[in-house]
């Protein structure tokens, strides 16, 4: 398991995080325009919007599944998941 508060700084230090600092204030301004539930406490100049996503796949004939949960940057222009989705953890689901 990789904790997000450890992963994101590592990605930033190693130049893996997208360079989107100029787009962050625009993103938050747009979000607040359409959704008044966005917390006022968010630093709208620096808070990077991230998403969390999970998916699974069956990997054998016994219907066992592998589940992966990843995070990514909402503003990342890259579309190749190897470059822009960072795994937090994987787990194996066995049928009953």
N, C-alpha and C positions, 0 to 999 in steps of 0.2 A: 504494500500500500504506500502510495506517495501522497503526502499531505499538500493541499494546494498552496498553503502559506510557505511551504518550502520549495515547491516546484516553480511557482511564478518568478520569484527572485532569481533562481538558477537559470530559467529560460531567458530572463532579461540580461543577466551577466554574460551569457553565452551567445547573445545576438540571435536567439531563436524566436523571440517575441516579436510580433509585427511592429513596425515603426509607424504608428498611427496617432501620435500625440496631438497633432493638429486637428484630427477628426473627433477627438473625445468631447470637447465642449459642444460641438455641433450635434453630436449624437445625444448627449444629455438634454440639450435645449429642445431637440425634437421630441424626445421621450416625455419631457415635462409638458410639452404642448399637447400631446395626445393622451397623457395619463397623469392625472394629478395625484396619484398614489406614490409616485417616486419620492423617496424620502429627501427632505431638504438637507439632511446632514451629509449627503453624498458630495464629495469634493468633485464638482462637475468639471474641473480643469484637469484632474489627474486620475480619477477612478476609472480603471479599465473595465468595460463591460465583458463579463465572461459568461459562457453557457456551460451547462453540464448535460451530458448525453450518454445514454446507454443503449447497448444492442446485444443481441445474442445470436448464436448459430449452433446448430446441431452438428456434432463432430464425429458421431459414430452411429452404428445401426441399432444401438440400445437407446437411442434418443437422448443421450446425454448432451448437455449444452454447455458452452463456454460463454460467460457474460463478461462484457468489458464496460467500464464506465470511464468516460474521458471528459476533459474540459477543453475549451477552445475560446478564442477571442471573437466576439461578435463582429468586430470591424476588420478582421483579417481578410485581405483580398485573395489570399491563396485558396485554392480549391482541392489540392492534393492532400488527402487526409493524413498522410505520413508526415507532412510538413506542418499541419495546423491543428491536429487533434492530439492531445497529450494524455496518455492513459493514467488514471489514478489507481485503479485496481482491476483485477480479473478474478472471477470465481467460477467454479465448476458447479453446475446444477445436475444432480443425478435424479433420474426418475424414481418414483416410489415403487 
